[in-house]
Amino acid sequence: MLLALIFALLAGAAAFLLFKFATAVDGDLTLVSRGPPRRERVDGKVVWITGASRGIGEVLAVQFASLGAKLILSARNKNELERVKQNIVSKNPDSRVEVLPMDLSCGEESLKEVVHAAESLFSNAGIDYMIHNAAFERPKRGALEETEEGLKATFNVNVFGTITLTRLLVPSMLDRGMGHFVVMSSAAGKVPAPGQALYSASKHALNGFFASLRSEKRVSVERCAELTIVAATHGLKEAWISYQPVLAVMYLVQYMPTIGYWLMDKIGAKRLDAAAKKGNAYSWNLIFGGKKSV
Ligand SMILES: NC(=O)c1ccc[n+]([C@@H]2O[C@H](COP(=O)([O-])OP(=O)(O)OC[C@H]3O[C@@H](n4cnc5c(N)ncnc54)[C@H](OP(=O)(O)O)[C@@H]3O)[C@@H](O)[C@H]2O)c1
């Protein structure tokens, strides 16, 4: 009797978790089971964010500032960085925010100067968290339509610039015995991404270099930024942020690759078709719908 009760409770818990995963989850189960961001891990720390002039990087800056971090904001567009800074300071005049424009594709010598400038800020405090968020644009088109220029431009920013920046930062972090890298990867760096071959290749390359953090478009940037900070402050080695069906496909490719890659083969052409028609490239229809999708 007791055994039956325990079994029923376990089955109920498993069913609840499965239901939650299928319907309401916007990150992998380890990530969403953690609590809110741990303020004590970032309060007063120096957080350098690339790609902070818009999108997820901008929202990360706002959320890190609200947790008491000292911020260095980087991207190419100085005016946009100043706008983000003003927005943060107008909400909280005590915020410590510095703007450091840079182009990730400018090569090692120029990046050396940028790293030196970043480490000198806040009275030579050094960098506690490097948030690699900047990325080259990611238009959706077939793999064979990609050009040499697109290949170089994508890898210069997403891979070479990001890795060089990391190499330049590591020595001083090791000297100080402190420093974290947070990498905004993508579901496209974990599973095939039909229509985004170059972007996917660049993110797979990054994943080979970093224990990386995953993110995906349809989660709101606020939630994405919040989960990113949860992952960073709880010291998670890897975290997936996405909705269904992308999360389910990621779990399948990771733990049941035969089924996962079979599914991706089934989805591929339909996803390209949906992207060409400006339809939903993340829809369940790609899995369950007919050959042509909208
Ligand atoms: N949004 C999503 O749905 C999604 C999904 C999966 C993964 N991600 C990842 O999350 C990160 C942020 O995505 P997002 O959508 O917020 O990006 P976004 O809106 O396209 O912004 C890209 C940022 O990178 C900066 N940037 C571009 N080229 C640069 C360069 N050469 N040097 C320095 N900075 C450069 C841009 O600023 P400037 O133009 O001023 O330089 C901008 O601040 C990216 O790594 C992306 O791959 C996003």
The ligand as an ORCA input file, in Angstrom:
! r2SCAN-3c Opt
* xyz 0 1
  N      17.722     37.840    -29.989
  C      17.610     36.531    -30.094
  O      16.553     36.023    -30.352
  C      18.750     35.615    -29.884
  C      18.575     34.237    -30.017
  C      19.645     33.398    -29.816
  C      20.863     33.946    -29.472
  N      20.999     35.294    -29.362
  C      22.301     35.851    -29.056
  O      22.150     36.843    -28.038
  C      23.049     37.913    -28.290
  C      22.298     39.241    -28.372
  O      21.328     39.135    -29.373
  P      20.473     40.417    -29.821
  O      19.354     39.907    -30.638
  O      20.181     41.265    -28.636
  O      21.510     41.147    -30.780
  P      21.289     42.492    -31.655
  O      20.063     43.193    -31.251
  O      21.489     42.108    -33.076
  O      22.515     43.377    -31.175
  C      23.820     43.021    -31.531
  C      24.769     43.845    -30.686
  O      26.101     43.533    -31.087
  C      26.782     44.740    -31.389
  N      27.747     44.482    -32.447
  C      27.503     44.024    -33.712
  N      28.633     43.974    -34.416
  C      29.627     44.393    -33.581
  C      31.021     44.576    -33.722
  N      31.650     44.358    -34.886
  N      31.739     45.024    -32.660
  C      31.135     45.288    -31.498
  N      29.804     45.142    -31.282
  C      29.062     44.701    -32.321
  C      25.686     45.702    -31.855
  O      26.032     47.067    -31.639
  P      26.672     48.017    -32.772
  O      25.914     47.777    -34.031
  O      26.516     49.392    -32.193
  O      28.109     47.610    -32.865
  C      24.562     45.345    -30.896
  O      24.707     46.028    -29.675
  C      23.801     37.557    -29.570
  O      25.017     36.938    -29.246
  C      22.885     36.565    -30.265
  O      23.592     35.664    -31.096
  C      19.967     36.131    -29.570
*
